[in-house]
Amino acid sequence: MKFRIERDTLADAVAWTARSLPVRPSVPVLAGLLIEAGTDGLTLSGFDYETSTRATLPAEVSADGRALVSGRLLSEIVKSLPGKPVDVTLDGTKVRVECGSARFSLQTMPVEEYPRLPQMPTATGTVKADSFVTAVQQAGAAAGRDEMLPLLTGVRLELEGSTISLMATDRFRASLRDLQWFPEASDLSARALVPARVLGETARSFAGGSDISIAVSSGESGDGLIGFEGTVGNGTRRTTTRLLEGDFPRVRQLFAATPETIAYVATQDLVDAVKRVALVAERNTPVRLSFSEGTLLLEAGTGDEAQASESIEATVNGGDISIGFNPSYLLEGLGVMSDPVVHLAFTQHTKPAAISGVGEIGAEPDGAFRYLIMPVRLQT
């Protein structure tokens, strides 16, 4: 095996592929990155039995071949190289990396022991890359992080015709994001529960690309997989991951409540005010939001502890309401909204509030993204 490739192209692909490799692999070869050079150029692959990554990129291949080396070490080496073409050669049990005057030699692992990567399921449809990146970021804001509850660490994808719905919940908040896409069949109907961390990293890796192909297998044969493939720069990236199993909570019906009070607040003003007031909020204590005509009063801190309050302008339609939220959950929801105005819909101070972004005060949300947050009981 022998090939030459531009340093930046190689560094980006190696870093992306190696990112998914396990830190403490159950089998030593799973820490390896598989390098394959052939007539189609260069292919880099990683696999941990759950998630696979494969990057295909152009290279000047002088001799076909394959080798398995430490993925994290190769990533560190390539990242440190000068901005010159990189020559990689398999020499016996060593892979030699040369760039300018820099020389490295890496010990290979037994490539015959490396597991076969799963096949990409049959393509289900395509979606615009940047739209998908934004949708995943928004939906993932409500995904759980407690590995003891794996079902809640996923983002549920519901594919119905030309619409993908992405949903997540950690029991304290929920998100719903609808996205248009281009299915292979107009009557398509599929479901997939994807680990939120893997989905987020995968989506970000396609940022700036064009179209992403999404492929879902039914899992009826026990191989429930979802795959993503797209072009990034002058190469192609492909990821597959095993789906989570279980009955996901019925998130969509949580958004059906009819509000009694609606408030409009400038997004950045609200973010800044919550950050300031939350400085005195003890762990697991809420920030109180009191809405009245023309004003939103934010307060935190109780008793002899530090206290803070701030008033900002708000347009309120309906009755006054005072409600408490976990400031971190509130900020995480606001942080994935790009609209200049926040639309807050309330039923009661003990019921979840729905938050959406709108273009101006008085506008109705388009329903594309909604973030539901449970209130925290306030001390009286």
N, C-alpha and C positions, 0 to 999 in steps of 0.2 A: 504494500500500500504506500502510495506516495502522491501528494497533491500540494498545490499552492493556492492560497486564498488571501484576500484582503483582510488585514488585521481587524478592522471595525466590524466587518460582516461576520467574521468568525467569533469575535468576542461577544457580540450581541446574541448570536444563536446559542453559543455554549452556556452563557449566563442564564438564558431562558430555559434551556433544557435541564441544566443542573439544578435549577431552583426547586424542582419537584422531588429531587432525590432525598431519600430518608437520611436523617442524621445518624440514627442507630439502626441500621438495616438488620432484618431478621436473618438474611443471608448476605455474606460479604459482597457478592457480585452485584447486589442491588444498589450499592454505592457507586457502581461504575456507570460511565457514559459510553454508549456504543457508537463507534465511529465506523462508517461504511463509505467507501469511495468506489464509484463505478461510472458507467456511461451516463447516468443521470445526474452526475455531480456528487455532492457530499451530503450524507444524511447523518444526523446526530439524534440519538434516541435515549430515553430514560424511562424506567418503569419500576413501580414499587408494589405491584400486584393490585393496586387500587386505581392509580392514575398513571397514564402513559403520556409522554411527550415526544414529538418527532419533528425535527426541523430539517427541511430539504433546501439546499442553497447551491448556487453555482460555484464551481471550483475548477482549476486546471488539474485534471487527474492524469498523472503519468503512469500509475500502476494501480489496478483494482486491489481491493482488500478490505479487511475489517479488523478492528481491535477494540478492546475494552480497557479503559483506564479510569482512574479516580476522577469522577466528574467535578467535585469541588476543587480539587487540586488543579485540574486543567483550567477551570474557570478563573482561578486566581492567577495562574501563569499567563494566560492569554490576555487578561485584563491589564497586566503589567507590561506587556510588550510595547515597543515603540510603534509609531504609525507607519509601518512598512509591510510589504507582503510577507506572509508566514508560510514556511515550508514544513510539512509534517510527513514523516517517514516511519514506517514500521520496519525495525531492524531487529530480527529475532524476537526476543521477549521484551524489547524496549520500543517505546514510541519516542522519536526524537522530534523536538520542536525547535525550529530555527527562525529568527527574525532579526535582520541586521546582524549585529555582533553578538546577540543574545542566543544562548544555547541551553536547552533543557532536555532531560531524558527522564521518561516516566516508565515505571514498571507496569506491564500489562497484567490483566486478570484473565482467567480461562474463559474465553469467549463462548466456548461450547456449553458452558454451564449457565449462560445468561438465558432467562426465560423468553419465550416468544411473545412479542407484543400483541395485544388483542387487535382484531380487525376493526376498522372503522365501520360502524353500521351504515346501512344504505341511506343516502342523503334524504332528509325529510323536507328541507327548504332552505332558503337563504334570507339573511337579514343584513341591513346596513351596519357596518362595523361601529361607527361612532354612536349611532342610536342605541345599539345593543350595549355598548360600554356604559352609557349613561343610565340605561334601564337597570342593569345589573347593580350598579353602584347605589341607585335609589332603593331598589327592592332589598338589597343586602343589608341596608342600615338597620333593619329590624330583626335580622337573623340572630339566633341564640349563639352563645359562645361556650356554653357549658357542655363539655364532652360527655357528661353523665346523662345528658338528654340528647343523644345524637339526632333524633328525628327533628328537633327544633334547630339544629345547626345547618339545615338545608334551605334552599330556595326552591319552591315548587313552581315548575313550569307547566302551564296548561296551554296546549296548542290546539286551537279551534279555528279551522279555516284560515283566514288571513290575519288572525290575531294571536299573539303570544301574551299570556298573563303571567307575571312573575309575582309570587307571594312569599312572605316570610313572617314569622312571629316567634318571640321568645316568651310569650305569655303576658308580658308587660307592655308590649307595643306590637303593631302589625303594619305591614306595608303591602300595597297592591299597585302594580305598574303594568299598564297595557301597552303593547307595542305592535305595530304593523310589520308584517313580514311577507315573504313570497313562498308559499308552500308548493311542493311538487304536485299535490292533489288538493282541489278546492274543498273537498269534504274531509280533510285530514282532522283527526281527533287523537291526541296523545297526551300522556302525562309523564312527568319525570321529576323526581326529587333529587336535586343536585347539591352536594356539599358546598356551602356558601363560600368557603375559603378558596376552594378549587375554582369555582365559577368566577369569583372576583378576579383571581390572578389570571385566569384564562382570558376573560374579557379585556383586561388591561393590556395583555400582550398583543391584542389585535388593534389597539388604538392607532388611528391614522391609516388603517387599511381600508379596503373597499367593501367587499361582501364577505360574510362569514357563512359557511355551510353548517347547518345543524342536522345531526342525525341521531335518532333515538331508536333503540331496540326495545321491544316490548318486555323483555325479561321472562317471557313464558318458558324459555329453555334454561332459565337460571343465569343468564348472562346480561342482566339489565344494565345497559351502557348508554351513555350519551357521548357524542363526539362533536368536536368543533374543528373546522378547517378553514384557513384563509391565507391570503397573501400579505406578507409584511415585508416592505422593501422589495428586494429582488429574490426573496425566498418564500417558501411555503411552511406554515406551521400547522400541526395537527395535535389535538389533545383528546384523549378519551378518559372517562372516569366511570367507576362503578356507581350506580344509583343507590341512594339510601332506601331502605324498606320501611313500611309502616303506614298507618292511616294519618295523614297530615290533618291538622285542625281545619275546620271550615272557616277559613279566613274571610272569604268574600262576603258572607252574610253579616259580618261585623260592621260593614260599612253602610248597611241599609237604613240605619236610624235616621229619623227626620229631626233636624236641629231646631232648637227653640231660640238660640242666640247665635248670631254670626258676627265675627269681628274681622276687620282688616287692619293689618299692621305692616309697616315697611319692614321687609325681611332683614336688612342689615341692622336697622335700629333695634329690632327685637333680639337678634343674635348678640349684639354688643351689650345690650342691657342685661340679658340673662347671664352672660359671662361675668359681668361686673358684680351683679347681685349674688351670684353663686359662690363668689370668693369666701363668703362667710357661712355658707351652708355646710353643716357637718355631714359626714358620710351618711348616705341613705336618708337624708332629710330633704324636703322639697323646697322649691321656690314657689311662692304664692303669686298667682296672677289674678288681679281683680279688675274686671272690665266694667266700666260705666260709660256714660255718654261722653264721647270724645277723648277718653283717657284709659290707659292701661297702667295700673300701679303694680310694680314688681317688688316683692319683699322676701327676705330670708333672714334666718336667725331668730332665736327666741330667748326669753328670760334674761339671764345674766351674761349670756354669750354675746359675741359680736353680732351686730345687726346691720342690715343694709336695705335701702329702698330707693326706687327710681321710678319716675313717671315718664311715659312716652305717649305720643299721639296715637289714637286708635279710632277707627270708625266702627261703632257698635250698633247692630240692628237686633232688637229684641231686648229681653230683660237683663238686668245686671247679673253678673255671675262671678264668684270667687272660687278658684280651683288651684290645686297644687300639683306640680309635676316634678319628677326626677330631672334635675337640670341637664344631666349627661344625655339622657334619652331624648329630651327636647332638643338639645343642640345637635345631636346626631341626625335627627330628622330634618331640622332646618338646614343643616350643612349640605344636604344633597339636593336642595331646591335652588334653581337658578333664576326663578322669577323674582321681580322686584318687590312684590307684595305677597304677604302670607294671608290665606283665607283660613280662619279657625271656626269650626262649627261645633257647638255644644248642645247637649240635651240637658243633662243635670251635672252638678258638681261631683257626683259619685259615678258618673258614666264616662266611657272613653270619649275623647275629643278627636275629631278628624281634622287634619292639617293638610292643606294643598297650596300650591303656588299659583298666582294669577298675575296678569300683566298690569292691572290697575285696580284701584279701589272701586268696589261695586260690581266687578266682573264675576261671572260664574266660573268655577273650575272646569276644565275640559275633561276631568276624570281620568286623565292618563296616569297620574301618580297621586296616591293618597297614603297618608301616614297616620295611623291611629295610635294614640298613646293613652294608657290608663292613668287616671289621677292617683295621687298619693293623699291619704287622709291628712287633713290639716289639724293642728292643735288649736283648740279654741281658748 
